[in-house]
Each structure stands twice: as structure tokens, then as C-alpha cells.
Amino acid sequence: MDDTDSEDELPPGWEERSTKDGWVYYANHDDMKTQWEHPKTGKKKRCAGDLPYGWEQETDEKGQVIYVDHINKRRTYFDPRQAFTVEDVVVKPKRYDGNTAALEILQGRDLSDRVVLITGGNSGIGFETARSLALHGAHVILACRNLTRGNKAASLIQDEWHKARVEAMMCDLASLRSVREFAEAFKAKKLPLHILVCNAAVCSQPWSLTEDGVESTFQICHLGHFLLVQCLEDLLRLSAPARVVVVSSESHRFTDLNDSCGKVDLALLSPPQKSYWSMLAYNRAKLCNILFSNELHRRLSPHGVTSNVVHPGNMMYTAIHRSWWLMTFLFTLARPFTKSMVSGHSACVGLEMELLCCYGC
């Protein structure tokens, strides 16, 4: 009597493999022979459909077909398309929470026809977002003020998957001239732009003025992104359906832009040194992010370009606070209770993927 109650389960010593064109055959390691028919049912099978994203078919030194999972770094003789039958696959709605990583959200997605631009993509949330999207086929551009670090980040992603399309380009948000030059250089590539992630930011840094005469926190966190979107607006429209994702913060709630009379005081956005407080400057810039994103969506959504702002999570441990030792100390104490960047950036990717589904992009 067989030792299994499953008709399709192979007897001991048998292994299921497949050819390059998807035909399944069976190898008997005891008798050193192969056959097309299942040793129990006598049926022939052939794999249908394409390999899951990230998998490739290769040939080993003996000429046998082997399957390589570049994302999870696995090699197997078992065709991954044989893992489930059509009847076994039950599509269930997925539920995500604060611990969900972006790779879980992106599982099974093929983004090979998408171009994504991420500011500050060489570190922190930006890097994790870039990594996840690139590992699923997207052509990712890292817009970084430090090109050396940007190229290093791109190399790290390509080390994970040699086919990842990721590159770094120089863009310093503290210089409006640099933003304009970047936009022209990007347009010169003749690429579409499906997703623009406005992610780069600074926090808790000393008062300083940029070369444009604007307080640096406000310009880097908001004004530079504002100009970047304006410079690329025509390309976003041509690439529709497209979207802009702005990374803001919960701290936007702890400030306002009104003076004592209740009117918007633009002088608060770029204050003089004597009235500057780094955290307040950051909070105001993040409030501007939200106001900008809402108005951008109102203006561009009729043209197929959506804009959404995302809050990645409270007290996330990143290097954004590196300019102030006290904030670094507080974040270090809180680190065991904070979200990781891997979990935090899933908010950005999750929003992008939700929009991909909703708008058929």
C-alpha cells in the first residue's frame, strides 16, 4: 500500500522537473531513468504561463534546467510554476499593518514598464523605497545631492539583483539652479515619469541660508520639491496615469502659518536667525508639503496625474536627525520602540501600489 493518500504525490526516489519549454518530466534516482508520465497517474503535464517575477531559467553544468530566484537568492530544479494548481490558488484580500515590509506589498508585481524618481534615494526611507521598486523591475532614478553616495546606493541594489535598473543623478534641493539643471538632464534621457517621490528632507539643523537666500530647512524640505514638480509637470502629464507622492510627517500638526491676526505670514517660512527654531522650521515645511500636495492633486488629477501625501510613521529611526546631538540621543533611546525603515517605507510603496491598482497604471 502506498505511503501517501495523495494520488499526485511522487513515490520515494522520484523527482519532478521540467524542460525549457515547460514540459514536466520525472526522474527516478534509484533506477537512474526519466519519463514523461507521472509514475502513479500516468498523466503528462506542462507548466502554463510565465515564471514568477524575479525568477529566471538557467542551465547547470550537466545541461539540466535550473530555476534562479534573484530576489530571495535561491536556486532549485523545481519549476516554481508547479507550486500551485489553478484550483489551489485562492485570491484573498491582503491586510497590511505597521510591521508590513514593502517587499510583501510588492509581491508578484511586475513594474518593468515604470520609471520612478526618488529624491534622497541614497539613504533612509528613500533607499528602501528605491530598493523595493527596483527589485520588482522599475527603472529607478536616485536624485541625490551627493553623487558618490548615490552611486554607492545604486551599486548595493544591483548587487542584490544584477538586472536592477537603478542610477543616481545629481540634484541638490538647497540650490534652485541645481534643481533646474537636474530636471533638464532628466528630460534629456527621453524617459517617461510615472512616479515622483518627494522624499528628501533635513531636520534639526542649525540656521543657515541657501545660495538662493532662503532658510535651508524650508528650501530642502519643501521649496526645492515644489520647483522640481513644476519643472517636471509636463513630463508627468505626458506619462499619465502618473502620480506624485510627497513624504510628510505627523509633526505638521504642531505648527501653523498664521500670524496673530489669523492671516498667512509668509515670513514664517524663512525666518531670520534670531527667531529660528529648527523643529518649528521642519514642522512648517511639512505642513507646506501637505498643502502643496492637496492643491497639486486638485490641479493635475483631471489630467491623469494624482498627488498624495504620506506619513511613514511616528518616531521612525533614520539619520534625518544627525545635525543635532540632542535629537540623535533621544532617537537612540527610543529606537527599540520605533518602526524600522523597512517597515516605514512600506507606507510610501503601499500608497504607490494602491494607486497603481486604482488607476490601472
NUZA-387683 format. One record per residue (C-alpha): x, y, z; residue number from 1. Coordinates in steps of 0.2 Angstrom, whole numbers, plus 5000, padded with zeros to 4 digits. Example, Ala and Ser with C-alpha at 12.3 -4.5 7.8 and 13.67 -1.06 7.14 Angstrom:
// NUZA-387683
pt c1:5062	c2:4978	c3:5039	resi:1 .
pt c1:5068	c2:4995	c3:5036	resi:2 .
***
This chain:
// NUZA-387683
pt c1:5000	c2:5000	c3:5000	resi:1 .
pt c1:5007	c2:5017	c3:4996	resi:2 .
pt c1:5013	c2:5028	c3:5010	resi:3 .
pt c1:5003	c2:5043	c3:5004	resi:4 .
pt c1:4985	c2:5046	c3:5002	resi:5 .
pt c1:4988	c2:5059	c3:4988	resi:6 .
pt c1:4987	c2:5052	c3:4970	resi:7 .
pt c1:4999	c2:5066	c3:4963	resi:8 .
pt c1:5012	c2:5064	c3:4977	resi:9 .
pt c1:5028	c2:5055	c3:4970	resi:10 .
pt c1:5034	c2:5039	c3:4976	resi:11 .
pt c1:5051	c2:5039	c3:4986	resi:12 .
pt c1:5066	c2:5041	c3:4974	resi:13 .
pt c1:5056	c2:5051	c3:4961	resi:14 .
pt c1:5059	c2:5070	c3:4957	resi:15 .
pt c1:5048	c2:5081	c3:4947	resi:16 .
pt c1:5057	c2:5093	c3:4934	resi:17 .
pt c1:5053	c2:5102	c3:4919	resi:18 .
pt c1:5061	c2:5106	c3:4902	resi:19 .
pt c1:5065	c2:5124	c3:4895	resi:20 .
pt c1:5048	c2:5124	c3:4886	resi:21 .
pt c1:5038	c2:5119	c3:4901	resi:22 .
pt c1:5035	c2:5101	c3:4899	resi:23 .
pt c1:5036	c2:5091	c3:4915	resi:24 .
pt c1:5046	c2:5075	c3:4917	resi:25 .
pt c1:5050	c2:5063	c3:4931	resi:26 .
pt c1:5067	c2:5057	c3:4937	resi:27 .
pt c1:5070	c2:5041	c3:4946	resi:28 .
pt c1:5086	c2:5042	c3:4956	resi:29 .
pt c1:5086	c2:5024	c3:4961	resi:30 .
pt c1:5085	c2:5017	c3:4943	resi:31 .
pt c1:5093	c2:5032	c3:4935	resi:32 .
pt c1:5080	c2:5035	c3:4922	resi:33 .
pt c1:5067	c2:5048	c3:4917	resi:34 .
pt c1:5050	c2:5048	c3:4909	resi:35 .
pt c1:5036	c2:5059	c3:4904	resi:36 .
pt c1:5022	c2:5051	c3:4913	resi:37 .
pt c1:5018	c2:5053	c3:4931	resi:38 .
pt c1:5024	c2:5036	c3:4940	resi:39 .
pt c1:5007	c2:5035	c3:4948	resi:40 .
pt c1:4994	c2:5043	c3:4937	resi:41 .
pt c1:5002	c2:5040	c3:4920	resi:42 .
pt c1:4997	c2:5058	c3:4915	resi:43 .
pt c1:5008	c2:5071	c3:4906	resi:44 .
pt c1:5009	c2:5089	c3:4912	resi:45 .
pt c1:5015	c2:5105	c3:4905	resi:46 .
pt c1:5018	c2:5121	c3:4915	resi:47 .
pt c1:5007	c2:5136	c3:4909	resi:48 .
pt c1:5011	c2:5154	c3:4910	resi:49 .
pt c1:5027	c2:5164	c3:4913	resi:50 .
pt c1:5039	c2:5162	c3:4928	resi:51 .
pt c1:5035	c2:5172	c3:4943	resi:52 .
pt c1:5043	c2:5189	c3:4943	resi:53 .
pt c1:5062	c2:5189	c3:4948	resi:54 .
pt c1:5064	c2:5171	c3:4943	resi:55 .
pt c1:5075	c2:5165	c3:4928	resi:56 .
pt c1:5078	c2:5149	c3:4919	resi:57 .
pt c1:5096	c2:5143	c3:4918	resi:58 .
pt c1:5106	c2:5128	c3:4914	resi:59 .
pt c1:5118	c2:5119	c3:4926	resi:60 .
pt c1:5134	c2:5111	c3:4921	resi:61 .
pt c1:5125	c2:5095	c3:4917	resi:62 .
pt c1:5114	c2:5103	c3:4905	resi:63 .
pt c1:5099	c2:5102	c3:4916	resi:64 .
pt c1:5086	c2:5116	c3:4918	resi:65 .
pt c1:5088	c2:5126	c3:4935	resi:66 .
pt c1:5077	c2:5140	c3:4941	resi:67 .
pt c1:5085	c2:5155	c3:4950	resi:68 .
pt c1:5076	c2:5167	c3:4961	resi:69 .
pt c1:5086	c2:5183	c3:4961	resi:70 .
pt c1:5076	c2:5192	c3:4974	resi:71 .
pt c1:5077	c2:5178	c3:4988	resi:72 .
pt c1:5094	c2:5171	c3:4982	resi:73 .
pt c1:5088	c2:5153	c3:4979	resi:74 .
pt c1:5092	c2:5140	c3:4966	resi:75 .
pt c1:5081	c2:5125	c3:4963	resi:76 .
pt c1:5077	c2:5112	c3:4950	resi:77 .
pt c1:5059	c2:5113	c3:4954	resi:78 .
pt c1:5049	c2:5124	c3:4942	resi:79 .
pt c1:5040	c2:5137	c3:4953	resi:80 .
pt c1:5025	c2:5137	c3:4942	resi:81 .
pt c1:5021	c2:5119	c3:4948	resi:82 .
pt c1:5020	c2:5125	c3:4966	resi:83 .
pt c1:5001	c2:5128	c3:4965	resi:84 .
pt c1:4987	c2:5121	c3:4953	resi:85 .
pt c1:4974	c2:5133	c3:4947	resi:86 .
pt c1:4961	c2:5126	c3:4959	resi:87 .
pt c1:4973	c2:5129	c3:4974	resi:88 .
pt c1:4975	c2:5147	c3:4971	resi:89 .
pt c1:4963	c2:5157	c3:4981	resi:90 .
pt c1:4964	c2:5176	c3:4980	resi:91 .
pt c1:4961	c2:5184	c3:4997	resi:92 .
pt c1:4962	c2:5202	c3:5001	resi:93 .
pt c1:4978	c2:5207	c3:5009	resi:94 .
pt c1:4979	c2:5216	c3:5026	resi:95 .
pt c1:4994	c2:5226	c3:5030	resi:96 .
pt c1:4999	c2:5234	c3:5046	resi:97 .
pt c1:5013	c2:5245	c3:5053	resi:98 .
pt c1:5025	c2:5230	c3:5053	resi:99 .
pt c1:5022	c2:5226	c3:5034	resi:100 .
pt c1:5038	c2:5227	c3:5023	resi:101 .
pt c1:5037	c2:5234	c3:5005	resi:102 .
pt c1:5043	c2:5218	c3:4998	resi:103 .
pt c1:5027	c2:5210	c3:5005	resi:104 .
pt c1:5016	c2:5223	c3:4997	resi:105 .
pt c1:5025	c2:5222	c3:4980	resi:106 .
pt c1:5025	c2:5203	c3:4980	resi:107 .
pt c1:5020	c2:5197	c3:4962	resi:108 .
pt c1:5021	c2:5214	c3:4955	resi:109 .
pt c1:5030	c2:5217	c3:4938	resi:110 .
pt c1:5035	c2:5236	c3:4937	resi:111 .
pt c1:5047	c2:5234	c3:4922	resi:112 .
pt c1:5037	c2:5247	c3:4912	resi:113 .
pt c1:5038	c2:5260	c3:4926	resi:114 .
pt c1:5050	c2:5274	c3:4929	resi:115 .
pt c1:5052	c2:5281	c3:4946	resi:116 .
pt c1:5061	c2:5296	c3:4953	resi:117 .
pt c1:5065	c2:5297	c3:4971	resi:118 .
pt c1:5074	c2:5312	c3:4980	resi:119 .
pt c1:5085	c2:5307	c3:4994	resi:120 .
pt c1:5085	c2:5289	c3:4987	resi:121 .
pt c1:5103	c2:5285	c3:4993	resi:122 .
pt c1:5098	c2:5283	c3:5012	resi:123 .
pt c1:5084	c2:5280	c3:5024	resi:124 .
pt c1:5067	c2:5278	c3:5018	resi:125 .
pt c1:5071	c2:5284	c3:5001	resi:126 .
pt c1:5084	c2:5270	c3:4999	resi:127 .
pt c1:5072	c2:5256	c3:5005	resi:128 .
pt c1:5059	c2:5263	c3:4993	resi:129 .
pt c1:5071	c2:5263	c3:4979	resi:130 .
pt c1:5077	c2:5246	c3:4983	resi:131 .
pt c1:5060	c2:5238	c3:4984	resi:132 .
pt c1:5054	c2:5245	c3:4967	resi:133 .
pt c1:5070	c2:5242	c3:4958	resi:134 .
pt c1:5070	c2:5223	c3:4964	resi:135 .
pt c1:5052	c2:5222	c3:4955	resi:136 .
pt c1:5059	c2:5229	c3:4939	resi:137 .
pt c1:5055	c2:5248	c3:4940	resi:138 .
pt c1:5068	c2:5259	c3:4932	resi:139 .
pt c1:5073	c2:5270	c3:4947	resi:140 .
pt c1:5082	c2:5286	c3:4947	resi:141 .
pt c1:5090	c2:5292	c3:4963	resi:142 .
pt c1:5091	c2:5311	c3:4964	resi:143 .
pt c1:5105	c2:5314	c3:4977	resi:144 .
pt c1:5115	c2:5329	c3:4982	resi:145 .
pt c1:5130	c2:5318	c3:4985	resi:146 .
pt c1:5133	c2:5308	c3:4969	resi:147 .
pt c1:5146	c2:5297	c3:4977	resi:148 .
pt c1:5134	c2:5291	c3:4990	resi:149 .
pt c1:5120	c2:5289	c3:4976	resi:150 .
pt c1:5131	c2:5278	c3:4965	resi:151 .
pt c1:5136	c2:5268	c3:4981	resi:152 .
pt c1:5117	c2:5265	c3:4984	resi:153 .
pt c1:5114	c2:5260	c3:4966	resi:154 .
pt c1:5128	c2:5248	c3:4967	resi:155 .
pt c1:5121	c2:5240	c3:4983	resi:156 .
pt c1:5104	c2:5237	c3:4974	resi:157 .
pt c1:5112	c2:5230	c3:4959	resi:158 .
pt c1:5122	c2:5218	c3:4970	resi:159 .
pt c1:5106	c2:5211	c3:4976	resi:160 .
pt c1:5099	c2:5208	c3:4958	resi:161 .
pt c1:5111	c2:5211	c3:4943	resi:162 .
pt c1:5096	c2:5216	c3:4932	resi:163 .
pt c1:5090	c2:5230	c3:4943	resi:164 .
pt c1:5089	c2:5246	c3:4933	resi:165 .
pt c1:5094	c2:5260	c3:4945	resi:166 .
pt c1:5105	c2:5275	c3:4943	resi:167 .
pt c1:5110	c2:5291	c3:4953	resi:168 .
pt c1:5109	c2:5309	c3:4947	resi:169 .
pt c1:5115	c2:5325	c3:4955	resi:170 .
pt c1:5101	c2:5335	c3:4962	resi:171 .
pt c1:5104	c2:5347	c3:4977	resi:172 .
pt c1:5087	c2:5354	c3:4983	resi:173 .
pt c1:5097	c2:5368	c3:4993	resi:174 .
pt c1:5100	c2:5375	c3:4976	resi:175 .
pt c1:5086	c2:5380	c3:4964	resi:176 .
pt c1:5099	c2:5381	c3:4950	resi:177 .
pt c1:5104	c2:5363	c3:4954	resi:178 .
pt c1:5085	c2:5358	c3:4953	resi:179 .
pt c1:5083	c2:5366	c3:4936	resi:180 .
pt c1:5099	c2:5358	c3:4929	resi:181 .
pt c1:5093	c2:5341	c3:4936	resi:182 .
pt c1:5076	c2:5342	c3:4928	resi:183 .
pt c1:5084	c2:5347	c3:4911	resi:184 .
pt c1:5096	c2:5332	c3:4912	resi:185 .
pt c1:5082	c2:5320	c3:4917	resi:186 .
pt c1:5071	c2:5326	c3:4902	resi:187 .
pt c1:5086	c2:5324	c3:4891	resi:188 .
pt c1:5085	c2:5305	c3:4894	resi:189 .
pt c1:5069	c2:5304	c3:4885	resi:190 .
pt c1:5061	c2:5294	c3:4898	resi:191 .
pt c1:5043	c2:5294	c3:4904	resi:192 .
pt c1:5040	c2:5298	c3:4923	resi:193 .
pt c1:5026	c2:5288	c3:4931	resi:194 .
pt c1:5030	c2:5290	c3:4950	resi:195 .
pt c1:5039	c2:5305	c3:4958	resi:196 .
pt c1:5043	c2:5303	c3:4976	resi:197 .
pt c1:5047	c2:5319	c3:4985	resi:198 .
pt c1:5056	c2:5311	c3:5000	resi:199 .
pt c1:5072	c2:5321	c3:5004	resi:200 .
pt c1:5072	c2:5331	c3:5020	resi:201 .
pt c1:5083	c2:5338	c3:5034	resi:202 .
pt c1:5078	c2:5341	c3:5052	resi:203 .
pt c1:5086	c2:5349	c3:5067	resi:204 .
pt c1:5100	c2:5358	c3:5058	resi:205 .
pt c1:5107	c2:5375	c3:5063	resi:206 .
pt c1:5101	c2:5390	c3:5054	resi:207 .
pt c1:5108	c2:5394	c3:5038	resi:208 .
pt c1:5103	c2:5402	c3:5021	resi:209 .
pt c1:5105	c2:5393	c3:5004	resi:210 .
pt c1:5113	c2:5401	c3:4989	resi:211 .
pt c1:5096	c2:5407	c3:4985	resi:212 .
pt c1:5094	c2:5417	c3:5001	resi:213 .
pt c1:5081	c2:5405	c3:5009	resi:214 .
pt c1:5082	c2:5396	c3:5026	resi:215 .
pt c1:5089	c2:5379	c3:5022	resi:216 .
pt c1:5076	c2:5368	c3:5031	resi:217 .
pt c1:5062	c2:5376	c3:5021	resi:218 .
pt c1:5070	c2:5375	c3:5005	resi:219 .
pt c1:5076	c2:5357	c3:5006	resi:220 .
pt c1:5060	c2:5350	c3:5013	resi:221 .
pt c1:5048	c2:5360	c3:5003	resi:222 .
pt c1:5053	c2:5373	c3:4991	resi:223 .
pt c1:5066	c2:5363	c3:4981	resi:224 .
pt c1:5052	c2:5349	c3:4979	resi:225 .
pt c1:5040	c2:5362	c3:4974	resi:226 .
pt c1:5051	c2:5368	c3:4960	resi:227 .
pt c1:5056	c2:5350	c3:4955	resi:228 .
pt c1:5037	c2:5346	c3:4952	resi:229 .
pt c1:5034	c2:5362	c3:4942	resi:230 .
pt c1:5049	c2:5358	c3:4931	resi:231 .
pt c1:5043	c2:5340	c3:4928	resi:232 .
pt c1:5024	c2:5343	c3:4927	resi:233 .
pt c1:5024	c2:5342	c3:4908	resi:234 .
pt c1:5033	c2:5326	c3:4908	resi:235 .
pt c1:5021	c2:5319	c3:4922	resi:236 .
pt c1:5006	c2:5324	c3:4911	resi:237 .
pt c1:5013	c2:5315	c3:4896	resi:238 .
pt c1:5016	c2:5299	c3:4906	resi:239 .
pt c1:4999	c2:5299	c3:4913	resi:240 .
pt c1:4992	c2:5290	c3:4923	resi:241 .
pt c1:5006	c2:5296	c3:4934	resi:242 .
pt c1:5007	c2:5301	c3:4952	resi:243 .
pt c1:5017	c2:5312	c3:4964	resi:244 .
pt c1:5020	c2:5305	c3:4982	resi:245 .
pt c1:5026	c2:5318	c3:4995	resi:246 .
pt c1:5033	c2:5311	c3:5011	resi:247 .
pt c1:5027	c2:5322	c3:5025	resi:248 .
pt c1:5027	c2:5320	c3:5044	resi:249 .
pt c1:5014	c2:5319	c3:5059	resi:250 .
pt c1:5024	c2:5335	c3:5065	resi:251 .
pt c1:5014	c2:5346	c3:5053	resi:252 .
pt c1:5001	c2:5346	c3:5066	resi:253 .
pt c1:5012	c2:5356	c3:5079	resi:254 .
pt c1:5013	c2:5372	c3:5070	resi:255 .
pt c1:5003	c2:5384	c3:5059	resi:256 .
pt c1:5007	c2:5398	c3:5046	resi:257 .
pt c1:4996	c2:5411	c3:5053	resi:258 .
pt c1:5001	c2:5427	c3:5061	resi:259 .
pt c1:4992	c2:5435	c3:5077	resi:260 .
pt c1:4978	c2:5441	c3:5065	resi:261 .
pt c1:4975	c2:5424	c3:5058	resi:262 .
pt c1:4982	c2:5428	c3:5041	resi:263 .
pt c1:4996	c2:5418	c3:5032	resi:264 .
pt c1:5013	c2:5425	c3:5037	resi:265 .
pt c1:5025	c2:5420	c3:5023	resi:266 .
pt c1:5039	c2:5427	c3:5033	resi:267 .
pt c1:5037	c2:5412	c3:5045	resi:268 .
pt c1:5043	c2:5401	c3:5031	resi:269 .
pt c1:5061	c2:5408	c3:5030	resi:270 .
pt c1:5063	c2:5417	c3:5047	resi:271 .
pt c1:5079	c2:5427	c3:5052	resi:272 .
pt c1:5091	c2:5418	c3:5064	resi:273 .
pt c1:5085	c2:5427	c3:5079	resi:274 .
pt c1:5068	c2:5419	c3:5078	resi:275 .
pt c1:5073	c2:5402	c3:5071	resi:276 .
pt c1:5069	c2:5385	c3:5079	resi:277 .
pt c1:5074	c2:5370	c3:5070	resi:278 .
pt c1:5060	c2:5359	c3:5074	resi:279 .
pt c1:5047	c2:5373	c3:5071	resi:280 .
pt c1:5055	c2:5376	c3:5054	resi:281 .
pt c1:5054	c2:5357	c3:5050	resi:282 .
pt c1:5035	c2:5356	c3:5056	resi:283 .
pt c1:5031	c2:5371	c3:5045	resi:284 .
pt c1:5039	c2:5364	c3:5030	resi:285 .
pt c1:5030	c2:5348	c3:5032	resi:286 .
pt c1:5013	c2:5357	c3:5033	resi:287 .
pt c1:5018	c2:5366	c3:5017	resi:288 .
pt c1:5021	c2:5348	c3:5010	resi:289 .
pt c1:5003	c2:5344	c3:5013	resi:290 .
pt c1:4995	c2:5360	c3:5007	resi:291 .
pt c1:5005	c2:5358	c3:4991	resi:292 .
pt c1:5000	c2:5340	c3:4988	resi:293 .
pt c1:4982	c2:5344	c3:4990	resi:294 .
pt c1:4982	c2:5359	c3:4978	resi:295 .
pt c1:4993	c2:5349	c3:4966	resi:296 .
pt c1:4980	c2:5335	c3:4966	resi:297 .
pt c1:4966	c2:5347	c3:4963	resi:298 .
pt c1:4975	c2:5355	c3:4948	resi:299 .
pt c1:4983	c2:5339	c3:4940	resi:300 .
pt c1:4971	c2:5325	c3:4943	resi:301 .
pt c1:4960	c2:5330	c3:4928	resi:302 .
pt c1:4975	c2:5327	c3:4918	resi:303 .
pt c1:4978	c2:5309	c3:4925	resi:304 .
pt c1:4992	c2:5314	c3:4937	resi:305 .
pt c1:4987	c2:5311	c3:4956	resi:306 .
pt c1:4996	c2:5318	c3:4971	resi:307 .
pt c1:4996	c2:5311	c3:4988	resi:308 .
pt c1:5005	c2:5314	c3:5004	resi:309 .
pt c1:5010	c2:5300	c3:5016	resi:310 .
pt c1:5016	c2:5300	c3:5034	resi:311 .
pt c1:5028	c2:5285	c3:5036	resi:312 .
pt c1:5026	c2:5283	c3:5054	resi:313 .
pt c1:5029	c2:5291	c3:5071	resi:314 .
pt c1:5047	c2:5291	c3:5078	resi:315 .
pt c1:5055	c2:5281	c3:5064	resi:316 .
pt c1:5073	c2:5279	c3:5067	resi:317 .
pt c1:5083	c2:5287	c3:5052	resi:318 .
pt c1:5098	c2:5298	c3:5050	resi:319 .
pt c1:5087	c2:5313	c3:5047	resi:320 .
pt c1:5091	c2:5320	c3:5065	resi:321 .
pt c1:5110	c2:5319	c3:5063	resi:322 .
pt c1:5113	c2:5338	c3:5064	resi:323 .
pt c1:5108	c2:5339	c3:5082	resi:324 .
pt c1:5116	c2:5328	c3:5095	resi:325 .
pt c1:5101	c2:5330	c3:5107	resi:326 .
pt c1:5089	c2:5324	c3:5094	resi:327 .
pt c1:5100	c2:5309	c3:5090	resi:328 .
pt c1:5102	c2:5305	c3:5108	resi:329 .
pt c1:5083	c2:5305	c3:5110	resi:330 .
pt c1:5080	c2:5294	c3:5095	resi:331 .
pt c1:5093	c2:5282	c3:5101	resi:332 .
pt c1:5084	c2:5280	c3:5117	resi:333 .
pt c1:5068	c2:5277	c3:5108	resi:334 .
pt c1:5075	c2:5266	c3:5094	resi:335 .
pt c1:5068	c2:5249	c3:5102	resi:336 .
pt c1:5051	c2:5256	c3:5101	resi:337 .
pt c1:5051	c2:5264	c3:5084	resi:338 .
pt c1:5047	c2:5257	c3:5067	resi:339 .
pt c1:5061	c2:5251	c3:5056	resi:340 .
pt c1:5065	c2:5259	c3:5039	resi:341 .
pt c1:5060	c2:5243	c3:5031	resi:342 .
pt c1:5043	c2:5244	c3:5039	resi:343 .
pt c1:5041	c2:5263	c3:5037	resi:344 .
pt c1:5045	c2:5265	c3:5019	resi:345 .
pt c1:5031	c2:5252	c3:5015	resi:346 .
pt c1:5019	c2:5266	c3:5018	resi:347 .
pt c1:5026	c2:5275	c3:5003	resi:348 .
pt c1:5026	c2:5259	c3:4992	resi:349 .
pt c1:5009	c2:5254	c3:4999	resi:350 .
pt c1:5002	c2:5271	c3:4993	resi:351 .
pt c1:5011	c2:5269	c3:4976	resi:352 .
pt c1:5004	c2:5251	c3:4974	resi:353 .
pt c1:4987	c2:5256	c3:4979	resi:354 .
pt c1:4987	c2:5270	c3:4966	resi:355 .
pt c1:4994	c2:5258	c3:4953	resi:356 .
pt c1:4979	c2:5246	c3:4956	resi:357 .
pt c1:4966	c2:5260	c3:4956	resi:358 .
pt c1:4972	c2:5269	c3:4941	resi:359 .
pt c1:4977	c2:5254	c3:4931	resi:360 .
pt c1:4995	c2:5260	c3:4929	resi:361 .
***
